[in-house]
Amino acid sequence: MRGGATETKVHYKGTGEDFLVFVDSKEDYNKWVGDKSTPLAQVVSGFEVFTTHSHGAQGRYETASKSTLENEFGSTDPEDAIKQILEKGTLQESTMAERQGRKNDSNGEFIMRGGGMNHS
């Protein structure tokens, strides 16, 4: 993801896990909420459900297993879980910070001087 880009996701606090679905934009999400005939493909950024293992919306993202989906949403179909998360979850937007510093951290100058190795 590029610096300065907006990350838009829907967080759902389940009974034992926290779930996330990434959406293309707040506008697309709101359009779907108001009109469920809007295809999910125009709303979500991929048909994947992520879990953070009860670490809220900021934890480490892992793809939710079929058994986790079944236990929480009553279906192993990610699309069913996505619909429930979009309906019951909370929209969250965050802007990724601009990248600071050098773009290439190869230490070219250090390598050019021999890399500090002893060449005896």
Backbone as a chain_set.jsonl record, in Angstrom:
{"seq": "MRGGATETKVHYKGTGEDFLVFVDSKEDYNKWVGDKSTPLAQVVSGFEVFTTHSHGAQGRYETASKSTLENEFGSTDPEDAIKQILEKGTLQESTMAERQGRKNDSNGEFIMRGGGMNHS", "coords": {"N": [[0.85, -1.174, 0.0], [0.583, 2.193, -0.775], [2.176, 5.071, 0.678], [0.229, 7.522, 2.342], [-2.132, 6.593, 1.386], [-5.569, 5.604, 1.82], [-6.825, 3.239, 4.031], [-9.541, 1.192, 4.172], [-11.751, -0.507, 6.167], [-13.977, -2.973, 7.565], [-14.787, -3.729, 10.791], [-15.624, -6.401, 12.892], [-16.689, -7.5, 15.947], [-16.605, -10.579, 17.084], [-17.886, -13.525, 18.836], [-15.702, -14.932, 19.808], [-13.57, -14.086, 18.371], [-12.027, -11.391, 16.507], [-13.056, -9.911, 13.509], [-12.261, -8.906, 10.16], [-12.987, -7.158, 7.163], [-11.868, -5.924, 4.149], [-12.735, -3.021, 2.388], [-13.402, -1.272, -0.691], [-13.964, 1.487, -0.586], [-15.34, 4.045, 1.565], [-17.619, 5.153, 0.457], [-18.493, 3.167, -1.358], [-19.083, 1.136, 0.467], [-21.15, 2.361, 1.984], [-23.039, 2.626, -0.047], [-23.668, -0.065, -0.55], [-24.745, -0.791, 1.952], [-27.081, 0.731, 1.905], [-28.324, -0.321, -0.326], [-28.725, -3.447, -0.934], [-28.664, -4.843, -3.286], [-26.495, -4.102, -4.679], [-23.617, -5.411, -6.127], [-21.364, -7.43, -4.24], [-18.768, -7.585, -5.172], [-18.226, -5.055, -6.066], [-17.757, -3.718, -3.806], [-16.129, -4.95, -1.768], [-12.625, -5.531, -1.165], [-11.553, -7.97, -2.431], [-12.53, -11.33, -1.714], [-12.092, -12.117, 1.038], [-11.978, -12.98, 4.456], [-10.645, -11.745, 7.371], [-9.003, -12.444, 10.474], [-8.068, -11.294, 13.71], [-7.485, -12.604, 15.948], [-8.739, -11.857, 18.431], [-7.554, -9.373, 18.887], [-8.568, -6.903, 18.27], [-9.117, -4.348, 15.723], [-6.607, -3.717, 14.962], [-4.73, -5.708, 15.176], [-2.554, -8.47, 14.127], [-3.198, -9.56, 10.885], [-4.839, -12.446, 9.779], [-5.974, -14.905, 7.489], [-9.219, -16.014, 7.966], [-10.108, -19.254, 9.049], [-12.076, -21.958, 7.605], [-13.437, -23.363, 9.585], [-13.483, -21.503, 11.644], [-15.086, -19.523, 10.484], [-17.457, -21.005, 10.21], [-18.076, -21.53, 12.91], [-18.589, -18.943, 13.88], [-20.312, -17.627, 12.039], [-22.045, -19.494, 11.027], [-21.654, -20.667, 8.576], [-19.453, -21.904, 6.037], [-18.885, -20.47, 3.869], [-17.205, -17.748, 2.626], [-18.498, -15.483, 1.536], [-21.01, -15.358, 2.785], [-20.201, -14.788, 5.408], [-18.92, -12.327, 4.978], [-21.068, -10.67, 4.242], [-22.497, -10.601, 6.679], [-20.587, -9.405, 8.335], [-20.308, -6.901, 7.105], [-22.886, -5.918, 7.544], [-23.182, -5.916, 10.372], [-20.857, -4.926, 11.414], [-18.322, -2.371, 12.124], [-17.384, 0.447, 10.336], [-14.099, 1.443, 9.514], [-11.635, 3.811, 8.888], [-8.336, 4.532, 7.926], [-5.429, 6.463, 7.418], [-2.509, 5.778, 5.778], [0.766, 6.572, 6.752], [2.976, 8.825, 5.06], [5.864, 7.607, 3.407], [9.014, 7.955, 4.85], [12.4, 9.182, 4.572], [15.224, 7.537, 2.976], [14.762, 5.936, -0.19], [16.069, 3.686, -1.064], [17.635, 1.345, 0.668], [20.134, 0.122, 0.413], [22.66, 0.675, 1.237], [24.697, 1.56, -0.473], [27.06, 3.201, -0.598], [28.557, 2.231, 1.559], [29.011, -0.39, 0.731], [30.511, 0.138, -1.542], [32.922, 0.943, -0.452], [34.074, -1.34, 0.32], [32.664, -2.57, 2.237], [33.479, -2.655, 4.852], [34.881, -4.922, 5.444], [37.685, -6.881, 6.347], [40.258, -7.09, 4.213], [42.645, -8.919, 4.0]], "CA": [[0.0, 0.0, 0.0], [1.368, 3.418, -0.869], [2.042, 6.041, 1.752], [-0.806, 8.507, 2.103], [-3.351, 5.928, 0.92], [-6.547, 5.332, 2.861], [-7.209, 1.846, 4.211], [-10.917, 1.171, 4.657], [-12.105, -1.863, 6.562], [-15.106, -3.128, 8.47], [-14.405, -4.566, 11.928], [-16.74, -7.047, 13.584], [-16.282, -8.184, 17.179], [-17.36, -11.814, 17.217], [-17.96, -14.083, 20.181], [-14.38, -15.347, 20.254], [-12.57, -13.531, 17.475], [-12.301, -10.137, 15.811], [-13.034, -10.161, 12.076], [-12.092, -7.742, 9.298], [-13.167, -7.241, 5.721], [-11.413, -4.688, 3.518], [-13.641, -2.508, 1.37], [-12.743, -0.348, -1.61], [-14.112, 2.865, -0.118], [-16.477, 4.337, 2.446], [-18.767, 5.401, -0.413], [-18.986, 1.876, -1.845], [-19.674, 0.461, 1.624], [-22.441, 3.004, 2.283], [-23.951, 2.301, -1.137], [-24.125, -1.433, -0.317], [-25.606, -0.786, 3.139], [-28.367, 1.297, 1.496], [-28.912, -1.072, -1.434], [-28.061, -4.765, -0.903], [-28.557, -5.418, -4.632], [-25.162, -3.747, -5.18], [-22.764, -6.605, -6.046], [-20.269, -7.361, -3.274], [-17.507, -7.385, -5.892], [-18.031, -3.61, -6.218], [-17.617, -3.156, -2.464], [-15.011, -5.517, -1.02], [-11.31, -5.658, -1.801], [-11.268, -9.402, -2.375], [-13.503, -12.082, -0.921], [-11.403, -12.74, 2.156], [-12.296, -12.546, 5.812], [-9.456, -11.831, 8.198], [-9.189, -12.428, 11.913], [-6.907, -10.776, 14.448], [-7.421, -13.41, 17.167], [-9.168, -11.05, 19.575], [-6.682, -8.212, 19.078], [-9.2, -5.72, 17.704], [-8.924, -4.077, 14.303], [-5.208, -3.361, 14.708], [-3.847, -6.855, 15.354], [-1.986, -9.098, 12.937], [-4.279, -10.129, 10.083], [-4.709, -13.785, 9.221], [-7.198, -15.352, 6.833], [-10.042, -16.842, 8.855], [-10.303, -20.619, 8.572], [-13.479, -22.33, 7.374], [-14.056, -23.747, 10.857], [-13.736, -20.261, 12.379], [-16.264, -18.923, 9.854], [-18.604, -21.851, 10.563], [-18.392, -21.331, 14.329], [-19.087, -17.588, 14.14], [-21.35, -17.161, 11.111], [-22.924, -20.593, 10.645], [-21.408, -21.035, 7.181], [-18.039, -21.889, 5.641], [-18.806, -19.623, 2.68], [-16.75, -16.407, 2.992], [-19.46, -14.456, 1.12], [-22.008, -15.245, 3.856], [-19.552, -14.101, 6.529], [-18.68, -10.941, 4.562], [-22.344, -9.948, 4.337], [-22.801, -10.376, 8.087], [-19.615, -8.444, 8.857], [-20.667, -5.582, 6.574], [-24.144, -5.489, 8.168], [-23.092, -5.776, 11.828], [-19.56, -4.39, 11.817], [-18.07, -0.94, 12.199], [-16.474, 0.936, 9.305], [-12.933, 2.142, 10.026], [-10.736, 4.327, 7.867], [-7.072, 5.048, 8.437], [-4.519, 6.906, 6.374], [-1.148, 5.292, 5.975], [1.719, 7.681, 6.754], [3.908, 8.912, 3.937], [7.152, 7.0, 3.672], [10.056, 8.938, 5.118], [13.776, 8.716, 4.436], [15.716, 7.063, 1.688], [13.946, 4.929, -0.86], [16.885, 2.507, -1.286], [18.449, 1.14, 1.852], [21.153, -0.87, 0.087], [23.954, 1.108, 1.757], [25.604, 1.537, -1.622], [28.356, 3.798, -0.278], [29.242, 1.303, 2.448], [29.43, -1.513, -0.1], [31.553, 0.634, -2.45], [34.179, 1.071, 0.274], [34.522, -2.655, 0.72], [31.75, -3.12, 3.223], [34.068, -2.722, 6.169], [35.515, -6.215, 5.681], [39.138, -6.881, 6.34], [40.706, -7.802, 2.996], [44.081, -9.167, 4.14]], "C": [[0.895, 1.236, 0.0], [1.137, 4.314, 0.333], [0.997, 7.072, 1.379], [-2.113, 7.906, 1.624], [-4.28, 5.672, 2.105], [-6.882, 3.851, 2.856], [-8.599, 1.851, 4.83], [-11.299, -0.271, 4.94], [-13.33, -1.825, 7.463], [-14.682, -4.137, 9.528], [-15.657, -5.108, 12.594], [-16.187, -7.817, 14.779], [-17.169, -9.401, 17.346], [-17.351, -12.324, 18.639], [-16.594, -14.506, 20.702], [-13.254, -14.744, 19.45], [-12.989, -12.142, 17.012], [-12.128, -10.418, 14.327], [-12.939, -8.853, 11.308], [-12.377, -8.106, 7.859], [-12.712, -5.895, 5.165], [-12.371, -4.296, 2.414], [-12.908, -1.467, 0.536], [-12.818, 1.099, -1.128], [-15.322, 2.978, 0.804], [-17.742, 4.514, 1.612], [-19.369, 4.098, -0.926], [-19.672, 1.095, -0.731], [-21.054, 1.036, 1.923], [-23.478, 2.703, 1.213], [-24.524, 0.897, -0.937], [-25.076, -1.494, 0.875], [-27.007, -0.281, 2.776], [-29.077, 0.497, 0.426], [-28.175, -2.403, -1.564], [-28.001, -5.432, -2.281], [-27.231, -5.037, -5.291], [-24.262, -4.97, -5.04], [-21.614, -6.408, -5.054], [-18.928, -7.099, -3.945], [-17.199, -5.9, -6.102], [-17.768, -2.932, -4.876], [-16.345, -3.64, -1.771], [-13.738, -5.589, -1.859], [-10.881, -7.119, -1.702], [-12.244, -10.09, -1.436], [-12.806, -12.855, 0.192], [-11.859, -12.122, 3.463], [-11.034, -12.762, 6.628], [-9.842, -11.836, 9.663], [-7.915, -11.883, 12.549], [-6.766, -11.504, 15.782], [-7.632, -12.563, 18.416], [-8.241, -9.888, 19.886], [-7.26, -6.964, 18.411], [-8.897, -5.555, 16.231], [-7.468, -3.828, 13.961], [-4.254, -4.536, 14.837], [-3.282, -7.365, 14.04], [-3.1, -9.818, 12.185], [-3.908, -11.522, 9.598], [-6.03, -14.148, 8.567], [-7.948, -16.287, 7.776], [-10.244, -18.224, 8.237], [-11.792, -20.898, 8.379], [-14.159, -22.705, 8.683], [-14.349, -22.509, 11.708], [-14.963, -19.56, 11.82], [-17.527, -19.687, 10.24], [-19.04, -21.591, 12.004], [-19.037, -19.97, 14.581], [-20.316, -17.231, 13.314], [-22.299, -18.255, 10.627], [-22.767, -21.038, 9.209], [-19.907, -21.012, 6.917], [-17.82, -21.006, 4.417], [-18.38, -18.207, 3.087], [-17.744, -15.309, 2.629], [-20.551, -14.261, 2.176], [-21.44, -14.468, 5.045], [-19.336, -12.627, 6.203], [-19.958, -10.121, 4.697], [-22.683, -9.625, 5.79], [-21.856, -9.344, 8.706], [-19.953, -7.038, 8.38], [-21.928, -5.039, 7.249], [-23.973, -5.137, 9.645], [-21.819, -5.087, 12.307], [-19.503, -2.869, 11.815], [-17.043, -0.547, 11.148], [-15.328, 1.704, 9.967], [-12.065, 2.563, 8.856], [-9.468, 4.801, 8.544], [-6.197, 5.416, 7.248], [-3.127, 6.433, 6.72], [-0.204, 6.481, 5.864], [2.584, 7.647, 5.505], [5.224, 8.265, 4.339], [8.207, 8.071, 3.839], [11.426, 8.327, 4.845], [14.104, 8.242, 3.043], [14.81, 5.991, 1.111], [14.72, 3.628, -1.037], [17.837, 2.357, -0.117], [19.563, 0.123, 1.603], [22.523, -0.526, 0.649], [25.018, 1.06, 0.672], [26.973, 2.092, -1.303], [29.174, 2.855, 0.593], [29.79, 0.13, 1.654], [30.576, -1.087, -1.008], [32.906, 0.718, -1.746], [34.659, -0.292, 0.759], [33.696, -3.26, 1.83], [32.349, -3.294, 4.594], [34.729, -4.051, 6.474], [37.023, -6.056, 5.614], [39.61, -7.714, 5.172], [42.194, -8.049, 3.096], [44.537, -10.275, 3.247]], "O": [[1.881, 1.28, 0.736], [0.059, 4.321, 0.928], [0.892, 7.456, 0.214], [-3.102, 8.621, 1.469], [-3.832, 5.54, 3.244], [-7.186, 3.275, 1.811], [-8.811, 2.445, 5.887], [-11.189, -1.142, 4.076], [-13.67, -0.794, 8.043], [-14.272, -5.254, 9.21], [-16.621, -4.38, 12.83], [-15.323, -8.68, 14.628], [-18.34, -9.282, 17.704], [-16.871, -11.646, 19.547], [-16.347, -14.446, 21.906], [-12.089, -14.883, 19.822], [-14.156, -11.765, 17.114], [-11.173, -11.081, 13.923], [-13.461, -7.824, 11.738], [-12.059, -9.201, 7.395], [-13.126, -4.846, 5.658], [-12.773, -5.129, 1.602], [-11.933, -0.862, 0.981], [-11.849, 1.848, -1.247], [-16.203, 2.119, 0.814], [-18.818, 4.073, 2.016], [-20.588, 3.928, -0.935], [-20.709, 0.469, -0.949], [-22.018, 0.289, 2.095], [-24.66, 2.541, 1.518], [-25.721, 0.683, -1.128], [-26.101, -2.174, 0.816], [-28.004, -0.8, 3.278], [-30.293, 0.61, 0.271], [-27.135, -2.484, -2.218], [-27.359, -6.472, -2.434], [-26.878, -5.581, -6.338], [-24.148, -5.52, -3.944], [-20.975, -5.356, -5.03], [-18.051, -6.464, -3.36], [-16.041, -5.528, -6.294], [-17.579, -1.717, -4.815], [-15.574, -2.835, -1.248], [-13.778, -5.694, -3.085], [-9.95, -7.452, -0.968], [-12.722, -9.489, -0.474], [-12.91, -14.078, 0.28], [-12.093, -10.918, 3.562], [-10.429, -13.833, 6.582], [-10.881, -11.298, 10.046], [-6.826, -12.001, 11.988], [-6.01, -11.068, 16.651], [-6.809, -12.559, 19.332], [-8.152, -9.461, 21.037], [-6.511, -6.065, 18.03], [-8.474, -6.5, 15.565], [-7.122, -3.734, 12.783], [-3.055, -4.364, 14.619], [-3.499, -6.777, 12.981], [-3.855, -10.592, 12.773], [-2.815, -11.749, 9.078], [-7.091, -13.741, 9.04], [-7.374, -17.233, 8.316], [-10.519, -18.343, 7.043], [-12.65, -20.189, 8.906], [-15.336, -22.398, 8.876], [-15.355, -22.471, 12.416], [-15.792, -19.058, 12.578], [-18.549, -19.08, 10.56], [-20.231, -21.45, 12.282], [-19.939, -19.859, 15.411], [-21.25, -16.608, 13.818], [-23.25, -17.974, 9.897], [-23.644, -21.713, 8.67], [-19.177, -20.208, 7.497], [-16.684, -20.819, 3.982], [-19.109, -17.533, 3.815], [-17.832, -14.304, 3.334], [-20.971, -13.133, 2.435], [-22.109, -13.606, 5.614], [-19.546, -11.768, 7.059], [-19.929, -9.002, 5.209], [-23.106, -8.511, 6.099], [-22.278, -8.51, 9.506], [-19.893, -6.087, 9.16], [-22.03, -3.838, 7.498], [-24.558, -4.163, 10.12], [-21.716, -4.709, 13.474], [-20.49, -2.184, 11.545], [-15.962, -1.132, 11.076], [-15.552, 2.514, 10.866], [-11.793, 1.775, 7.95], [-9.517, 5.406, 9.615], [-6.227, 4.759, 6.208], [-2.633, 6.663, 7.824], [-0.362, 7.313, 4.971], [2.885, 6.582, 4.966], [5.645, 8.37, 5.491], [8.278, 9.003, 3.037], [11.592, 7.108, 4.883], [13.385, 8.498, 2.077], [14.173, 5.236, 1.845], [14.108, 2.565, -1.149], [18.747, 3.167, 0.058], [19.897, -0.656, 2.496], [23.452, -1.33, 0.556], [26.121, 0.564, 0.9], [27.974, 1.5, -1.707], [30.376, 2.703, 0.374], [30.92, -0.3, 1.885], [31.512, -1.856, -1.226], [33.94, 0.576, -2.397], [35.595, -0.355, 1.557], [34.001, -4.351, 2.312], [31.789, -4.009, 5.426], [35.104, -4.307, 7.618], [37.548, -5.197, 4.906], [39.386, -8.924, 5.142], [42.957, -7.443, 2.343], [45.72, -10.615, 3.239]]}, "num_chains": 1, "name": "protein.A"}
